[in-house]
Amino acid sequence: MFQNRLAVFGACIIGTLIFVAIFASYIAPFDPCEQSLEGGLTPPSKQHLLGQDGLGRDNLSRIIYGSRISIFVGISVIGISLLLGTLIGCIAGYNPGWIDELFMRIVDILLAFPGILLAIAMTAVLGPSLNNIVLALCITGWVGYARIVRGQILTVKEREYVVAARALGANPVRIITHHILPNILSPLIVEATFGIASVILAEASLSFLGLGTQPPTPSWGSMLNEGRQFLLVAPHMTTFPGLAIMIVVLGFNFLGDGLRDSLDVRKD
């Protein structure tokens, strides 16, 4: 993977994002919620490198603190979805019959709804908050992992080493955890990497609509919404949060491409 320059570039972006999110309180030059009304809509300057918003808050500090929201939502949603999808996929793939049919029909029903629209509906009903965003995105987030795991298990469980383990009396749990899951991790890792980028974009979309974190907590999506009405007079309010979202999503996509190529066992 280290021979893929784009993958290395993506890994550097993600590493920087995680570092900034962890040490935001030390890196941010100002309090992200500190207002200075006389400096409202001030363009980038030496003191405020990315300018100030309508309430005079420092844009750079708010973008830095907003990275925490993106990382938290991305890791939380993908972690929960990956665990739930893997569990359901293992149960369905290893037990063909009515259990498999039941879970796969549930997957088909959830896939029939656009994920972002279902998330909007969920957060609108439950109320705008960070925890509700995570819950709403997890409702449909696990289905892709369940389908991948089920498909992989249907193939791998007929391999010689799995048949041998079954013949030696190994129970299904041991067969799945020791013989099957280690051999199907590659597509899951790649899918999870791309999934984090999609979740970050979805969180920004929900926050833009006012269904995410509430003011004064900084979020990249809510910053875009706040700057929308000042787009012509203060374009820096939307330009820099938009660039942050774009760069982070590109970083995860570049890393996902590199992982997909390097983990492909069929590659010569």
Backbone torsions as a table, in degrees:
resi	resn	phi	psi	omega
1	MET	NA	-29.8	-177.3
2	PHE	-70.7	-10.0	174.3
3	GLN	-83.9	-10.9	177.5
4	ASN	-92.1	108.0	-173.9
5	ARG	-64.9	-37.3	-180.0
6	LEU	-66.5	-37.4	178.2
7	ALA	-65.6	-41.4	177.4
8	VAL	-65.0	-39.8	177.6
9	PHE	-62.6	-43.7	177.8
10	GLY	-62.9	-40.6	178.4
11	ALA	-63.6	-37.6	177.8
12	CYS	-65.4	-40.5	178.0
13	ILE	-62.4	-45.5	-178.8
14	ILE	-66.1	-42.2	177.2
15	GLY	-60.6	-41.4	177.7
16	THR	-64.6	-41.8	179.1
17	LEU	-60.6	-46.1	179.9
18	ILE	-64.0	-42.3	178.2
19	PHE	-61.0	-45.6	-179.9
20	VAL	-64.4	-40.7	-179.8
21	ALA	-64.4	-40.3	-178.1
22	ILE	-70.1	-42.8	-174.9
23	PHE	-105.9	31.4	-177.8
24	ALA	-58.8	-39.4	-177.1
25	SER	-66.9	-21.4	179.0
26	TYR	-95.6	-27.1	-176.4
27	ILE	-86.4	-39.8	-176.0
28	ALA	-61.3	129.0	-178.1
29	PRO	-73.9	-21.6	-178.4
30	PHE	-136.9	165.6	171.2
31	ASP	-68.7	126.3	-176.1
32	PRO	-65.3	-16.3	-178.9
33	CYS	-106.2	-0.3	-178.8
34	GLU	-73.2	124.3	-176.9
35	GLN	-99.5	147.8	175.4
36	SER	-144.8	87.6	-170.2
37	LEU	-60.7	-29.3	-180.0
38	GLU	-70.8	-16.0	179.9
39	GLY	-105.2	16.9	-177.6
40	GLY	-61.5	134.5	177.8
41	LEU	66.3	19.0	178.6
42	THR	-67.9	131.4	179.8
43	PRO	-70.7	172.7	179.8
44	PRO	-53.8	138.3	-179.6
45	SER	-145.7	-178.9	179.8
46	LYS	-65.5	-35.5	-178.9
47	GLN	-78.7	-41.4	179.2
48	HIS	-118.6	95.5	-169.6
49	LEU	-61.3	-32.4	180.0
50	LEU	-111.3	17.1	177.1
51	GLY	81.6	-173.4	-179.8
52	GLN	-126.8	155.1	179.9
53	ASP	-88.2	-168.3	-176.0
54	GLY	-63.2	-24.2	179.3
55	LEU	-101.2	9.5	178.0
56	GLY	79.7	13.8	178.3
57	ARG	-81.3	147.0	-176.4
58	ASP	-72.9	121.8	-177.9
59	ASN	-65.4	-40.1	-179.1
60	LEU	-61.1	-44.8	179.6
61	SER	-63.7	-39.1	-179.7
62	ARG	-69.9	-36.4	176.1
63	ILE	-66.6	-40.5	179.3
64	ILE	-63.0	-46.4	179.2
65	TYR	-70.8	-29.5	177.6
66	GLY	-66.0	-23.2	177.4
67	SER	-63.3	-28.1	177.9
68	ARG	-64.3	-40.6	179.1
69	ILE	-63.5	-45.6	-178.6
70	SER	-62.8	-44.9	-179.7
71	ILE	-65.8	-43.7	-178.9
72	PHE	-61.3	-48.8	-178.8
73	VAL	-65.5	-44.6	-178.8
74	GLY	-60.1	-50.0	-177.9
75	ILE	-69.0	-40.3	-178.3
76	SER	-64.3	-49.9	-177.0
77	VAL	-64.6	-46.7	-178.4
78	ILE	-67.8	-38.8	179.1
79	GLY	-62.1	-48.8	179.7
80	ILE	-65.9	-45.3	-178.5
81	SER	-63.9	-39.4	-179.3
82	LEU	-65.9	-44.0	179.4
83	LEU	-65.3	-46.7	-178.8
84	LEU	-66.7	-44.1	-180.0
85	GLY	-64.8	-38.9	178.6
86	THR	-65.6	-43.0	179.7
87	LEU	-61.8	-49.0	-179.1
88	ILE	-67.0	-39.6	178.6
89	GLY	-63.8	-38.3	177.8
90	CYS	-65.9	-44.3	-179.8
91	ILE	-63.1	-44.9	-177.5
92	ALA	-70.6	-41.1	-176.7
93	GLY	-73.6	-32.7	-177.4
94	TYR	-87.9	-13.4	-179.0
95	ASN	-125.5	73.3	179.2
96	PRO	-63.2	145.4	-177.0
97	GLY	134.3	-146.2	-174.7
98	TRP	-69.0	-29.7	178.0
99	ILE	-66.1	-45.3	177.6
100	ASP	-60.5	-46.1	-180.0
101	GLU	-61.7	-41.5	-179.0
102	LEU	-61.6	-51.1	-177.6
103	PHE	-66.3	-39.8	-178.3
104	MET	-70.2	-31.4	175.7
105	ARG	-69.8	-35.7	174.7
106	ILE	-63.1	-42.0	177.3
107	VAL	-61.0	-44.2	179.9
108	ASP	-62.6	-38.9	179.2
109	ILE	-64.4	-45.1	-179.2
110	LEU	-67.9	-34.8	178.3
111	LEU	-70.7	-17.7	178.9
112	ALA	-72.5	-18.9	179.4
113	PHE	-99.6	134.5	172.9
114	PRO	-60.4	127.7	-173.2
115	GLY	-58.2	-43.2	-176.6
116	ILE	-68.9	-35.1	178.4
117	LEU	-68.1	-39.7	176.9
118	LEU	-65.2	-38.0	177.9
119	ALA	-66.1	-39.7	177.1
120	ILE	-62.0	-44.3	179.6
121	ALA	-63.2	-42.2	-178.9
122	MET	-64.3	-47.3	-178.8
123	THR	-69.7	-29.8	176.7
124	ALA	-67.4	-36.1	179.8
125	VAL	-77.4	-45.8	-176.1
126	LEU	-78.2	-23.5	-177.9
127	GLY	107.3	148.5	-178.3
128	PRO	-73.2	119.7	174.4
129	SER	-166.5	163.7	-178.1
130	LEU	-67.3	-42.7	-179.7
131	ASN	-63.9	-37.0	178.8
132	ASN	-69.3	-31.4	174.5
133	ILE	-63.8	-46.0	179.1
134	VAL	-60.0	-45.0	179.9
135	LEU	-62.7	-45.3	-177.5
136	ALA	-64.4	-39.9	-179.4
137	LEU	-74.3	-25.8	177.5
138	CYS	-75.6	-24.0	-177.6
139	ILE	-56.7	-41.6	179.5
140	THR	-108.2	-8.7	-175.1
141	GLY	-68.8	-26.4	-174.6
142	TRP	-80.0	-18.1	-170.4
143	VAL	-64.9	-37.5	-179.8
144	GLY	-64.7	-41.1	179.3
145	TYR	-68.8	-36.3	178.0
146	ALA	-62.4	-42.0	179.5
147	ARG	-66.4	-40.9	179.8
148	ILE	-64.1	-48.0	-177.7
149	VAL	-63.8	-43.5	179.7
150	ARG	-60.1	-46.9	-179.5
151	GLY	-63.0	-40.0	179.3
152	GLN	-67.8	-40.4	-178.8
153	ILE	-66.7	-39.2	178.6
154	LEU	-58.7	-29.1	178.5
155	THR	-86.4	-47.2	-172.4
156	VAL	-72.2	-31.9	-174.0
157	LYS	-67.7	-11.8	176.4
158	GLU	-97.0	1.8	178.7
159	ARG	-70.5	160.2	-173.9
160	GLU	-60.8	-42.2	-176.0
161	TYR	-68.4	-29.9	176.6
162	VAL	-74.1	-41.6	176.7
163	VAL	-61.7	-39.4	179.2
164	ALA	-65.8	-42.4	178.4
165	ALA	-63.5	-38.3	177.8
166	ARG	-66.4	-38.7	179.9
167	ALA	-67.7	-29.3	178.6
168	LEU	-79.9	-1.8	175.2
169	GLY	96.3	11.8	179.1
170	ALA	-66.5	138.3	-179.9
171	ASN	-76.5	161.1	-176.0
172	PRO	-57.3	-37.1	-179.4
173	VAL	-62.7	-44.7	179.9
174	ARG	-67.0	-39.2	179.1
175	ILE	-61.8	-43.4	-178.3
176	ILE	-68.1	-47.2	-173.6
177	THR	-76.2	-32.3	-174.7
178	HIS	-101.5	-23.8	-173.1
179	HIS	-118.6	-28.7	-175.3
180	ILE	-99.8	-55.6	-175.8
181	LEU	-56.8	-43.3	179.1
182	PRO	-59.7	-23.0	-178.0
183	ASN	-95.6	-0.7	178.4
184	ILE	-122.7	15.2	-177.5
185	LEU	-71.9	-30.0	-174.6
186	SER	-56.6	-54.5	179.2
187	PRO	-64.0	-29.1	178.5
188	LEU	-69.0	-41.1	179.0
189	ILE	-63.1	-44.1	179.8
190	VAL	-64.1	-46.0	-179.7
191	GLU	-63.2	-37.8	179.0
192	ALA	-66.1	-37.8	179.2
193	THR	-63.9	-46.6	176.1
194	PHE	-65.6	-34.0	-177.9
195	GLY	-64.4	-37.2	179.5
196	ILE	-61.1	-41.9	178.0
197	ALA	-60.8	-43.1	179.8
198	SER	-65.5	-39.0	-179.8
199	VAL	-67.2	-42.2	177.9
200	ILE	-60.7	-41.8	178.0
201	LEU	-66.0	-39.8	178.7
202	ALA	-66.1	-41.0	178.1
203	GLU	-62.5	-41.9	177.9
204	ALA	-63.3	-38.1	178.7
205	SER	-65.1	-44.0	179.9
206	LEU	-67.0	-40.0	177.3
207	SER	-66.5	-35.5	176.7
208	PHE	-61.1	-34.7	179.7
209	LEU	-83.4	0.2	179.9
210	GLY	84.1	15.1	-177.1
211	LEU	-104.9	6.0	-178.8
212	GLY	-106.0	-138.6	178.8
213	THR	-62.9	143.4	-176.5
214	GLN	-98.7	150.4	179.4
215	PRO	-56.4	147.4	6.9
216	PRO	-93.2	11.1	-179.4
217	THR	-61.3	124.8	-177.3
218	PRO	-75.6	134.5	174.4
219	SER	-143.4	142.7	-176.4
220	TRP	-60.4	-40.3	179.6
221	GLY	-66.2	-43.9	179.1
222	SER	-67.6	-30.5	176.4
223	MET	-66.3	-37.9	175.4
224	LEU	-62.3	-41.2	-179.8
225	ASN	-66.5	-40.4	179.4
226	GLU	-65.6	-35.0	-178.1
227	GLY	-85.5	-6.4	-176.1
228	ARG	-61.5	-40.7	-177.6
229	GLN	-74.7	-13.4	178.7
230	PHE	-111.6	25.2	-172.2
231	LEU	-60.4	-36.7	-176.8
232	LEU	-84.5	-31.4	-176.4
233	VAL	-95.6	-25.8	-179.8
234	ALA	-142.1	70.5	-176.4
235	PRO	-63.9	-18.2	-179.6
236	HIS	-65.8	-21.2	-179.3
237	MET	-67.5	-29.1	178.6
238	THR	-105.4	-26.9	-176.3
239	THR	-63.2	-50.0	-173.9
240	PHE	-72.3	-42.7	173.1
241	PRO	-61.9	-37.5	177.3
242	GLY	-63.6	-40.5	177.3
243	LEU	-65.0	-37.9	178.6
244	ALA	-61.5	-45.7	178.5
245	ILE	-62.2	-45.8	-177.7
246	MET	-62.2	-45.6	-177.1
247	ILE	-65.0	-43.0	-179.0
248	VAL	-66.2	-43.9	179.1
249	VAL	-63.3	-42.5	176.7
250	LEU	-61.3	-39.9	179.5
251	GLY	-59.1	-46.8	179.1
252	PHE	-67.2	-37.0	178.6
253	ASN	-66.9	-41.7	177.3
254	PHE	-62.4	-44.0	179.4
255	LEU	-64.8	-40.2	178.4
256	GLY	-62.2	-41.2	177.0
257	ASP	-61.6	-43.0	179.6
258	GLY	-65.3	-42.2	178.2
259	LEU	-64.8	-39.4	179.2
260	ARG	-61.2	-41.8	-179.7
261	ASP	-71.4	-41.1	-174.7
262	SER	-76.8	-26.5	-179.0
263	LEU	-94.6	1.7	-179.8
264	ASP	-76.5	108.6	-176.8
265	VAL	-70.9	-15.8	-179.5
266	ARG	-86.2	-6.0	-177.3
267	LYS	-74.7	135.6	-179.0
268	ASP	-71.0	NA	NA
